[in-house]
Amino acid sequence: MKHVPGSNPIGFGTRWLAALLFAIISVLGAHAASETHPAQGFGPIYDAAHETTLNGTIQQVVTKHTVGSPAGMHLMVAGPHGLVDAHVGPFLSREMKTAVQSGMLVRIVGASALLHGKSYFLARQVTIGDQTVTVRSTRGILMPPHSDVAPHARTRRAAQTEKDGGAR
């Protein structure tokens, strides 16, 4: 076979394949970028600028996950504007999980969010009686409970995580 300068059949095929893959990726990337959803990621977006306080009575404690809702415990709270689904997350301490019951008065600081067409009140702080539990940072990041094992180390880590802008 005679070699013609400037022609490399293997190089041409490789370049053609690379161009085809680039075109496919570009089209798929453009399609994905055009489909934006406000609550992508691990759950709904917390809007600290619209934080409010909900005072009411716990009507129901929901521990079973419903598809499409934020994971973790929900408190159905009867407040001044009707029944509110307050998401308190999956990280409540065992003591708090067992203490929370229907009929209890509750004060929840948080922000409303829309996820899959349904409104949720994302709790940042939950107060029942004289016990206040912080379940989200001021940026809305769910925080694991403090344990009895080296509580100062966990607190330092949680503070550093919030200072750095949350988990990545």
NUPAZA-715698 format. One record per residue (C-alpha): residue in three letters; residue number from 0; y, z, x. Coordinates in nm, 4 decimals. Example, Ala and Ser with C-alpha at 12.3 -4.5 7.8 and 13.67 -1.06 7.14 Angstrom:
<sites>
SITE  res    n        c2        c3        c1
SITE  ala    0   -0.4500    0.7800    1.2300
SITE  ser    1   -0.1060    0.7140    1.3670
</sites>
This chain:
<sites>
SITE  res    n        c2        c3        c1
SITE  met    0    0.0000    0.0000    0.0000
SITE  lys    1    0.3337   -0.0991    0.1351
SITE  his    2    0.6032    0.1730    0.1563
SITE  val    3    0.9404    0.0698    0.0199
SITE  pro    4    1.2256    0.2829    0.1554
SITE  gly    5    1.3989    0.4962   -0.1137
SITE  ser    6    1.1028    0.4880   -0.3516
SITE  asn    7    0.8664    0.7810   -0.3734
SITE  pro    8    0.6372    0.7685   -0.6776
SITE  ile    9    0.5579    1.1416   -0.6537
SITE  gly   10    0.9257    1.2343   -0.6156
SITE  phe   11    1.0240    1.0167   -0.9133
SITE  gly   12    0.7588    1.1803   -1.1364
SITE  thr   13    0.8636    1.5279   -1.0280
SITE  arg   14    1.2308    1.4554   -1.0949
SITE  trp   15    1.1484    1.3039   -1.4333
SITE  leu   16    0.9376    1.6080   -1.5318
SITE  ala   17    1.2109    1.8481   -1.4166
SITE  ala   18    1.4718    1.6581   -1.6207
SITE  leu   19    1.2471    1.6647   -1.9287
SITE  leu   20    1.1882    2.0406   -1.8958
SITE  phe   21    1.5606    2.1007   -1.8490
SITE  ala   22    1.6360    1.9021   -2.1661
SITE  ile   23    1.3777    2.0971   -2.3672
SITE  ile   24    1.5063    2.4331   -2.2425
SITE  ser   25    1.8655    2.3300   -2.3154
SITE  val   26    1.7833    2.2328   -2.6726
SITE  leu   27    1.5820    2.5505   -2.7348
SITE  gly   28    1.8516    2.7669   -2.5759
SITE  ala   29    2.1244    2.6089   -2.7868
SITE  his   30    1.9173    2.6617   -3.1011
SITE  ala   31    1.8534    3.0294   -3.0168
SITE  ala   32    2.2197    3.0884   -2.9310
SITE  ser   33    2.3304    2.9481   -3.2659
SITE  glu   34    2.1143    3.2014   -3.4516
SITE  thr   35    2.3025    3.5250   -3.3981
SITE  his   36    2.2056    3.8410   -3.5762
SITE  pro   37    2.4352    4.1446   -3.5730
SITE  ala   38    2.1517    4.3937   -3.5343
SITE  gln   39    1.9296    4.2355   -3.2739
SITE  gly   40    1.7543    4.4585   -3.0260
SITE  phe   41    1.6030    4.7974   -3.0957
SITE  gly   42    1.7839    4.8616   -3.4206
SITE  pro   43    2.1139    4.8500   -3.5993
SITE  ile   44    2.4373    4.8706   -3.4033
SITE  tyr   45    2.6199    5.2053   -3.4139
SITE  asp   46    2.9924    5.1731   -3.4832
SITE  ala   47    3.1562    5.4904   -3.3498
SITE  ala   48    3.4983    5.3691   -3.4676
SITE  his   49    3.3810    5.4166   -3.8282
SITE  glu   50    3.2091    5.7525   -3.7825
SITE  thr   51    3.2215    5.9814   -4.0879
SITE  thr   52    3.0668    6.3062   -4.2091
SITE  leu   53    2.8129    6.3197   -4.4893
SITE  asn   54    2.7625    6.6515   -4.6684
SITE  gly   55    2.4830    6.6735   -4.9219
SITE  thr   56    2.1398    6.7921   -5.0215
SITE  ile   57    1.8182    6.6549   -4.8780
SITE  gln   58    1.6251    6.4937   -5.1636
SITE  gln   59    1.3356    6.3593   -4.9578
SITE  val   60    1.2129    6.3640   -4.5974
SITE  val   61    1.0602    6.0258   -4.5067
SITE  thr   62    0.8367    6.0220   -4.1993
SITE  lys   63    0.6326    5.7092   -4.2776
SITE  his   64    0.7829    5.3927   -4.1297
SITE  thr   65    0.8805    5.1139   -4.3666
SITE  val   66    0.8798    4.7608   -4.2237
SITE  gly   67    1.2358    4.6430   -4.1630
SITE  ser   68    1.3870    4.9899   -4.1409
SITE  pro   69    1.4854    5.1774   -3.8242
SITE  ala   70    1.1868    5.3647   -3.6764
SITE  gly   71    1.1746    5.7397   -3.7063
SITE  met   72    1.2507    6.0048   -3.9639
SITE  his   73    1.4848    5.9325   -4.2539
SITE  leu   74    1.6508    6.1879   -4.4777
SITE  met   75    1.7351    6.0778   -4.8301
SITE  val   76    2.0548    6.2729   -4.8914
SITE  ala   77    2.2334    6.3144   -5.2238
SITE  gly   78    2.6025    6.3139   -5.1406
SITE  pro   79    2.9322    6.2546   -5.3182
SITE  his   80    2.8718    5.8765   -5.3248
SITE  gly   81    2.5085    5.8837   -5.4376
SITE  leu   82    2.1800    5.8743   -5.2503
SITE  val   83    2.2113    5.7855   -4.8801
SITE  asp   84    1.9322    5.6872   -4.6392
SITE  ala   85    2.0213    5.8841   -4.3256
SITE  his   86    1.8279    5.7736   -4.0164
SITE  val   87    1.7752    6.0635   -3.7757
SITE  gly   88    1.5391    5.8783   -3.5428
SITE  pro   89    1.2038    5.9455   -3.3832
SITE  phe   90    1.3110    6.2122   -3.1334
SITE  leu   91    1.3688    6.5284   -3.3393
SITE  ser   92    1.2070    6.8364   -3.1914
SITE  arg   93    0.8889    6.9640   -3.3554
SITE  glu   94    1.0771    7.2732   -3.4730
SITE  met   95    1.3435    7.0636   -3.6459
SITE  lys   96    1.0869    6.8272   -3.8001
SITE  thr   97    0.9015    7.1182   -3.9582
SITE  ala   98    1.2220    7.2983   -4.0629
SITE  val   99    1.3716    7.0035   -4.2547
SITE  gln  100    1.2751    7.0190   -4.6225
SITE  ser  101    1.3886    6.8850   -4.9572
SITE  gly  102    1.6574    7.0942   -5.1238
SITE  met  103    1.8315    7.1957   -4.8004
SITE  leu  104    2.2031    7.1479   -4.7539
SITE  val  105    2.2817    6.9173   -4.4636
SITE  arg  106    2.5891    6.8000   -4.2750
SITE  ile  107    2.5458    6.4715   -4.0894
SITE  val  108    2.7994    6.3091   -3.8606
SITE  gly  109    2.7288    5.9401   -3.8150
SITE  ala  110    2.8141    5.5833   -3.9044
SITE  ser  111    2.6926    5.3394   -4.1669
SITE  ala  112    2.5139    5.0235   -4.0586
SITE  leu  113    2.3553    4.7275   -4.2308
SITE  leu  114    2.0056    4.6159   -4.1296
SITE  his  115    1.8153    4.3411   -4.3139
SITE  gly  116    2.0544    4.3705   -4.6073
SITE  lys  117    2.0077    4.7460   -4.6510
SITE  ser  118    2.2596    5.0173   -4.5680
SITE  tyr  119    2.1615    5.3103   -4.3449
SITE  phe  120    2.3627    5.6094   -4.2292
SITE  leu  121    2.2856    5.6428   -3.8587
SITE  ala  122    2.3026    6.0138   -3.7815
SITE  arg  123    2.4594    6.1265   -3.4555
SITE  gln  124    2.4568    6.5014   -3.5305
SITE  val  125    2.2559    6.6833   -3.7959
SITE  thr  126    2.3482    7.0365   -3.9021
SITE  ile  127    2.1179    7.2394   -4.1248
SITE  gly  128    2.2192    7.6009   -4.1691
SITE  asp  129    2.3439    7.7220   -3.8312
SITE  gln  130    2.1365    7.4730   -3.6305
SITE  thr  131    2.3021    7.1529   -3.5026
SITE  val  132    2.0985    6.8812   -3.3343
SITE  thr  133    2.2453    6.5792   -3.1571
SITE  val  134    2.0201    6.2789   -3.2179
SITE  arg  135    2.2477    6.0041   -3.0810
SITE  ser  136    2.5057    5.9830   -2.8069
SITE  thr  137    2.8677    5.9031   -2.8925
SITE  arg  138    2.7731    5.5377   -2.8348
SITE  gly  139    2.4853    5.5584   -3.0818
SITE  ile  140    2.1970    5.5688   -2.8340
SITE  leu  141    1.9018    5.7718   -2.9649
SITE  met  142    1.8465    6.0771   -2.7467
SITE  pro  143    1.5112    6.2481   -2.6886
SITE  pro  144    1.5027    6.6211   -2.7683
SITE  his  145    1.5465    6.8798   -2.4963
SITE  ser  146    1.2194    7.0403   -2.3925
SITE  asp  147    1.1482    7.3851   -2.2541
SITE  val  148    1.0233    7.2249   -1.9312
SITE  ala  149    1.3155    7.1855   -1.6896
SITE  pro  150    1.5845    7.1498   -1.9586
SITE  his  151    1.8619    7.1175   -1.6986
SITE  ala  152    1.6970    6.8072   -1.5447
SITE  arg  153    1.6645    6.6334   -1.8830
SITE  thr  154    2.0253    6.7208   -1.9717
SITE  arg  155    2.1474    6.5807   -1.6401
SITE  arg  156    1.9481    6.2597   -1.6945
SITE  ala  157    2.0768    6.2199   -2.0516
SITE  ala  158    2.4354    6.2798   -1.9350
SITE  gln  159    2.3967    6.0268   -1.6527
SITE  thr  160    2.2424    5.7720   -1.8912
SITE  glu  161    2.5341    5.8066   -2.1330
SITE  lys  162    2.7864    5.7938   -1.8469
SITE  asp  163    2.6247    5.4697   -1.7259
SITE  gly  164    2.6555    5.3151   -2.0714
SITE  gly  165    2.3088    5.3882   -2.2054
SITE  ala  166    1.9560    5.2791   -2.1320
SITE  arg  167    1.9092    4.9252   -2.0103
</sites>
